[in-house]
Amino acid sequence: MTSIVTVTPNPAIDHTIFIPNFTAGKVNRVKNERMDVGGKGFNVASFLKDYGIDSVVATGFLGKENRDFFEGFLAERQIEADFVYLDGKTRTNIKIVDEEKQEITDINFPGLYCNRQSGDALKRMLEKLALTNQWFVLCGSLPPGLPDDYFAHTVSMLKSMGKFVALDTSGQALKEAIEAKPDLIKPNISEFCEILGLQNPSFDEIVQGLMALASSGIKTVCLSAGERGALFAEDGKVILARPPKIDILSTVGAGDAMVAGLIAGALSGQSLTERAKLSTAFSACALTKMGPGRTTRERVSSIMKHITIEEVRI
């Protein structure tokens, strides 16, 4: 059983609007626009498929009224779809891209309300999928109506069934879920500081915090730090991966690409160093292209040659 299940409880349609020199409070002229399926789980599934991994399943919640948009996206990429459907439309998030200033403004809606019955239905769906799949990636925010500990209970359920569980969320949902000891977490620097109660930590304090998390029952911790690269902690070792200088087209999905790279590397039994290099290349590929085909093996391989890796010692 090597299939990967990505779980997106609060997906979205990303409406990206390109506005040169965008200014809040003023009349702005749109240069271009695009509509894309959004949600961390969809991104992870797409990046894995782009890389050539075939056995990928997407699940979570979808609104009944615009389900075709998401299901068409998945069918085109040959990603299996198995969702719980809610009344209404899945939310649309707005992304304003200013290529002149190299800035992105996100306007995110809360998502469809999800009651307890629907939450239980998704857990039953995951129990069914766990009969034939081994790898689970829990992604993104929780929709209104689900409690903060929903991911925590889900992690515990899947771990009790012997599954590998990766988690990429934030806020209270992340704090609750790390107590259930997922196999992999990928906070950004602000989420990491919130978890550990740190303020303006030094590099050594960051490394010590990573090692503490990675020795608490969470096997692998990845900390994304933007242009500075990413830190990876596992089995008492911390690796720093630095990407090459690149021209960033969009930051959308870069963190999700890193998760996908870590999963792809784990599937093939790579070492921590190899996974760090691969996932950093995945992320760099996502930063330099939009739409499908962002993490093909050719693109990933070309960037991997320029990533620097070093083991951090304190």
N, C-alpha and C positions, 0 to 999 in steps of 0.2 A: 504494500500500500504506500505509494509515493505521491499520490495526488495532493494538490494544495488547495485549500478552501480559504478564500478571502471573505471576511464578514464586514459589511458596511451597514451599520444600523441607521445612519443619517446621511444618505447620498444627496447629490444635488446636480442640477444642470449648471455648468459654468458658462455664463454669458460674458465673454471677454470683449471689452470695448477698447479700441486703440485711439487715444486722444493725445496728439502732440501738445506739450506744454499745458497739461491739465491744471486748472486752477479752481479750487473750491470757491463757491459763492459767485462764480462768473458763468457766462454762456460759453460752452465748450463745443467744438465741432468734432464729430466722430470721423476718423479717417477710415476705419475698417472695424469689422466685428466678426466673431465666430461663436458657435455654440458647441460645447463639448460635454460629454458625460463627466461628472465630477464625483469625488468621494475617494478616500484613500484606498479602499479595497479594490475599486475599479482600476485605479492607477497601478496598484501592485500587480493585479492580474494581467493587465495589459503589458507592463514591463516584462513580466515573466514570459508571456507569449512572444513578445518581440525578440526575446533572447533565444527562443526555440524550445521552451518547456511546454509540452503539450497538455499535460493533465492538470488543468486549472478549473476550479469551480467558484462561482461568485454567488454569494447569498447575502441576506439582510432584509431590509424593508424597502418596498417601492409603493408609490401612490398608484392607484388603479388607473387614474385618468391620463397619465402620460408614461405608462409602463413601456409602450412600444419604442420610445426613444432609447431607453436603456437596453431593452432586450434586443433591439436591432444592432446596437453597438456591440453587444456581447456575441451575438450570432455571427456578425461580420468577422470577429476575431477568433471564432470557434472556441469561445469560453462558455462552459456549461452554466446555465442560469437556474437557480432554485430558490425563489424568494417567498417571503410572507408579504401579502398585499394589504395595503391600508386604503381606506376611503380618501379621495381627494387627489391632489397633484403633489408629486415630489417637488421640493423647493428649487428655486433658481437663485444662484448666487451671482453677484456682479463683480467683475474684476476690471478695473480701469488701468490700462497699461499706457504709460507715458514713456515712449522710447527715447525721447529727447533728454529727459531728466533721469532715465533709467529707474523709474519708480513704478510700483504697483500698489493700487489702492483696492482693498477687498471690502465688499459690502455683503455680509453673510446673513441669511435668514435663518430662523430657528429650526425649521423643519416640521413635518407632520406630527401631530400628537399621537403617541403610542400608549395604549392602555396596558394593563397587566396581562390581559388575555393574549394580546398580540406579542408581548414580551415572552410569555410562556410558549407561544407557538414557535417563535424563533429558536428557543432552547430545544424544543422537540425536533425542529428541523436539523439543528446541529448534532443532536444525538443520532439521528438517522444518517447524516453524512459521515459521522465518525465510524460507522460500520464499514465504510469502504475508503476512507481517506485518513491520512496520518498527520498532515501538516495544516495548522490553522493559524490564520493571521487576523487578529481582531483590530479593526481600524477606525479611526476618526472619533467624532463626538457622538454622544448619546442623544437621541431625539427627545423632545419634551414628553414627559410622562414616565420615562424609565428612571429608576432610582440610580444614584451615583454608584452603588455597589453591583450594578448589573454585570459589568465586565468581570468583576471579582468572582461572582458566582459562576459565570461562564467559564473563566479560566479554571476554577476548581473542578467543575464538572468534566471538562475536557482532559485535564491532567489526571483525574481519577480513572479515565478510560485509556491512559497511556499515550496520549497524543502530545506532539510538539506544539507549543502555543507561543506565538509572537504577539506582542501588544504594542500598538502605536496610538496612544490617546493622550489626553492632557487633563489638567485640573484635578478636581476631586475624584473623578473616575480613575485617573492614573494612580493617585495616592491609595485608593481603596484596592485597586487591582494588583498592585505590586506585592501586597500582603499575601496574595494567592500564589506568588512565585511563578510567573510565566517564564518560559525558557529564554525569551529575548525581549528587551525593551529598547526603544530608541527615542529618548527625550531630546529636546533642544536644550540650550544652556539655561534658559529661564525656567523651564519645567524641571530640569535637574536641580537647580538651586532651590526651587520650591519644595521638591521632595525631601531634600536634606536640610532645609532651613538655613541655607547659606546666603550671604550677601557680599557681593563683590569678592568672590573667592580668588585666591592666588592659583597659579597653575598647579602647584603641589597639592593644594587643598582639593582641587578638582580631581586630580589623579587619585588621591586618597579616598574621595567620595565614590569614585567609580569602582575602586577595588572593594570598598565596603559593600556596595550594592551587588557586585559580582560574586561575593562570598556569602551573601545572605540567602542563597537558594535560587537566585536568578542566574542562569548559566552565562548569558552574554549581555553586556550593556554597551550600546553604541550611543555616543554623544556627538551630535552634529554641531559644528561651530562655524558655519558659514565659510567664508573665504579662507579661514585658518585651517580648514580641513575637518577631520573627524577623529575621535578617540574611540578605541574599542578595548573593552576589558573582559577577560575570561581567564579562569584558572590561575589567578595571581599575576597575570601578565597584562600590560597595557600597551597598545600599539597606536601610534599617531600616523595617519595617512594624510598627505597633502596633495591636493589636485594641482594640475598645471594651470597657468593663466589661461582663461577662456573668456570669450565674449558671451555674456549671459543674455539670452533671449527672453526667458521666462523662468521664474522660480517655482512655478506651479508643478507640484509633483516631485520635486527634487528629493525631499525626505522619503517619500514613498518609494522612489527608485532605489534609495539606499537600503530600505527594508527588503525590496525584491532581490537586490544583489546579495544580501546576507543569506536569504533563503536559497537562492540559486547555488551559492557556494556551499552551504550546508548540505544540500541535496547530493552534491558530488563529493562530500567528505573532505572538503578543503580545510586547511589549518586556519587559525585566526588571522595570521598575516595574509594569507591568500584571500580570505573573505573580506578583510579590510580593504585590500587593493581592488577587488572586484566590485564591492558595493560603492566605493568612492568613484569608480569609473562609471557605474550605473548612474549615480547622482549627477556627475558632470555631463553625461550624455543628455539627461533630462533638462539640464539648464540651457542647453544649446540648440534645442529643437522643440517644436510643438507638434501635436498630432501623433499619429501612429508611426512606428518605426524608430522610436527614439533610442531604444536599447538593443538594437540588433547586435549580433556577435561581432560584426565587422566594426561598428562604431565603438563598442566597449573595448575591443582589443586594441584599437588605435589609441585610445586615451590611456589605457593601462600602462603603456610603455613610458608614460611621462609622469606617473604618480610616484611620489617618494614615500618610503615607509621607514619608520624607525621605532624601536622599542623604547618606551619611556621608563626611566629608572629614577627613583627618588630616595 
